[in-house]
Every structure is written in C-alpha cells, then in structure tokens.
C-alpha cells in the first residue's frame, strides 16, 4: 500500500520550494481536529511574522512521534538528511560544551520541521551571528494554582511600567497556555548571565510593587496563589515557545503576539492554528518592527547591584545547571528546615 503524502509549495526569499508532507491527514491535535497538513499550511500562512520573531536564531524543535498526547523529544542539531536550506550554528551550552544548533531562515525550513513532526518551536534569545549575547530580554509570567490568565494581565501591565521606567519598550504575547510572555528588545552587548541578572532586577521591582499578586520564589511551596515571575527562562539554553509557535495542548493554541490595547479582552484559548492566520491578515503583526529601537540593560544591572548590596543576591538556577557562583543551596526550604 502506497504511503500517503502530499507536496506543499512554500514561497520564500529564493523562490518557491516544494516540501513533501507525509501522512498529511494524521491528526496532530485530535481534540481540535487539526492535521499535519493543517499545521504545514499554518506555517506557510504565518511564515513572514514567524520568521521575523524566530528566524536567524538558534532554535530547538519539540517533536512528537504521534499526536500531541503521545511521546515527545527535543531536537537541537539538524538531523541527517536535512535539506540544504536548513543550517546550524555552533552554540555553547551551560555545561561548557559546544554543539551545532538548528537555525531557521525561511518558511520552507519551518514547514520541513513540521514534516519532521515538530509542533513547538523554541528560539534562543540571541541571534545566530552572536549566540552568546541576547538581543531580547524575556520574562515569563506563569500563573500558579489558584490563579489564571486574568491574574497575569495586571502583572504584565505593571511590568511594562517597570521596564519603561528603566528605558525599555515592552512587547506582549500569550504563552499559548495560561501565562503571558513579556519581551523587550535590547542591545546585544551583554552575555546571558548579565541578562538573567537584569531580568531578576526587573522581577524584584515588580514583586515590590505587587507583593500580593506576584512572586520570584523559585520553590513552589513558597509561591502561594500568585503569578510566578520565571527568571530562569533568561538562562543560556533556556527557551520558551516562540511567537506564532503552536503549543502541544488539546486546543491547538498558538503563542500569539498582542497589542497592549487588546490585552484585557484577550482569550488565549481562541488564538489557535485555525484562527491566528486570519487574525494576522486582518490586524497585522503587533511585533513588527520590535527591534527598531533596542534598549540598554545598564539601568537594570544598576538595580541588580543595588539589591545585591542590600543582601538580595543570586537566585537558584535550574537543577541541570552546574553550581553557579553565589547561588543559594539547591534544596527546598521545607527540607532544609527539617534537616536543621
């Protein structure tokens, strides 16, 4: 029996490319009725905006052996047989080792990634030509149990004010789930640890302004019913779903850029693989021109130094990171107290 497959035509900077899609009718999101071919067409429809946000960056592919309810794995380097329009760039991981990481330069490469069963695209905060120095400051607002997307909205608005106070312009997108992602374009003149410290400084200032609503507490037992400001997403090789990336959730939602004016009425569940292309055609890309006026993190690093002098130093790193200078013990507070 012949394998089911189809060919899609993808426009790009070097003309049209023909990309094969095998098993086009396979349901990737069974609950939403979205197929692999639907996903390939989605990537073509949002291609220009997707590339503006995620192109020319080291990127990790979250791939699935079946549908989004099945087994998954992450690809960082180009697999064997990748087409010649898919490139890679060497990057250094927290362990100190170097490895080639995928880079997507045109929509056809994103469609090829779909053919390779990619659902979620995770771009680095830095460019392929300067992978050690981020050109984006990223802050993940993650509602904890007992809170919701609606609780993240006022936190995002206040965070926008915090960043404006230090000379940075904030951009907003849904996470595709319950949270919000706030980005600010920055000059790529500081490495990841500095940018992490800038994020922590902004997070602490937001926490001072909204102590009952947000928290920087790394340990879940200390967060309570607040929105967690996930500073560790600013680390090297730590990524979040890119703008216009689908999410591996039942409704086939998309991590979708918004204008600040529409944030209060936004419904993340309504921003899906089926609806976002029409939205993009009718309203345009809210992140167009994001990097026209990048800012500096020097002011935030000044806040970091001020807080460090006041006794607020380093915060915990992810468990797979090497022990970092000044890092507090990696043990839950309740376990530390029990041991004492």
C-alpha positions, 0 to 999 in steps of 0.5 A, a space after each residue: 500500500 502506497 504511503 500517503 503524502 502530499 507536496 506543499 509549495 512554500 514561497 520564500 526569499 529564493 523562490 518557491 520550494 516544494 516540501 513533501 508532507 507525509 501522512 498529511 491527514 494524521 491528526 496532530 491535535 485530535 481534540 481540535 481536529 487539526 492535521 499535519 497538513 493543517 499545521 504545514 499550511 499554518 506555517 506557510 500562512 504565518 511564515 513572514 511574522 514567524 520568521 521575523 520573531 524566530 528566524 536567524 536564531 538558534 532554535 530547538 524543535 519539540 517533536 512528537 512521534 504521534 499526536 500531541 498526547 503521545 511521546 515527545 523529544 527535543 531536537 537541537 542539531 539538524 538531523 541527517 538528511 536535512 535539506 540544504 536550506 536548513 543550517 546550524 550554528 555552533 552554540 555553547 551550552 551551560 555545561 561548557 560544551 559546544 554543539 551545532 544548533 538548528 537555525 531557521 531562515 525561511 518558511 520552507 525550513 519551518 514547514 520541513 520541521 513540521 514534516 519532521 513532526 515538530 509542533 513547538 518551536 523554541 528560539 534562543 534569545 540571541 541571534 545566530 551571528 552572536 549566540 552568546 549575547 541576547 538581543 531580547 530580554 524575556 520574562 515569563 509570567 506563569 500563573 500558579 494554582 489558584 490563579 489564571 490568565 486574568 491574574 497575569 494581565 495586571 502583572 504584565 501591565 505593571 511590568 511594562 511600567 517597570 521596564 519603561 521606567 528603566 528605558 525599555 519598550 515592552 512587547 506582549 504575547 500569550 504563552 499559548 497556555 495560561 501565562 503571558 510572555 513579556 519581551 523587550 528588545 535590547 542591545 546585544 552587548 551583554 552575555 546571558 548571565 548579565 541578562 538573567 541578572 537584569 531580568 531578576 532586577 526587573 522581577 524584584 521591582 515588580 514583586 515590590 510593587 505587587 507583593 500580593 499578586 506576584 512572586 520570584 520564589 523559585 520553590 513552589 511551596 513558597 509561591 502561594 496563589 500568585 503569578 510566578 515571575 520565571 527568571 530562569 527562562 533568561 538562562 543560556 539554553 533556556 527557551 520558551 515557545 516562540 511567537 506564532 509557535 503552536 503549543 502541544 495542548 488539546 486546543 491547538 493554541 498558538 503563542 500569539 503576539 498582542 497589542 497592549 490595547 487588546 490585552 484585557 479582552 484577550 482569550 488565549 484559548 481562541 488564538 489557535 492554528 485555525 484562527 491566528 492566520 486570519 487574525 494576522 491578515 486582518 490586524 497585522 503583526 503587533 511585533 513588527 518592527 520590535 527591534 527598531 529601537 533596542 534598549 540598554 540593560 545598564 539601568 537594570 544591572 544598576 538595580 541588580 547591584 543595588 539589591 545585591 548590596 542590600 543582601 538580595 543576591 543570586 537566585 537558584 538556577 535550574 537543577 541541570 545547571 552546574 553550581 553557579 557562583 553565589 547561588 543559594 543551596 539547591 534544596 527546598 526550604 521545607 527540607 532544609 528546615 527539617 534537616 536543621 
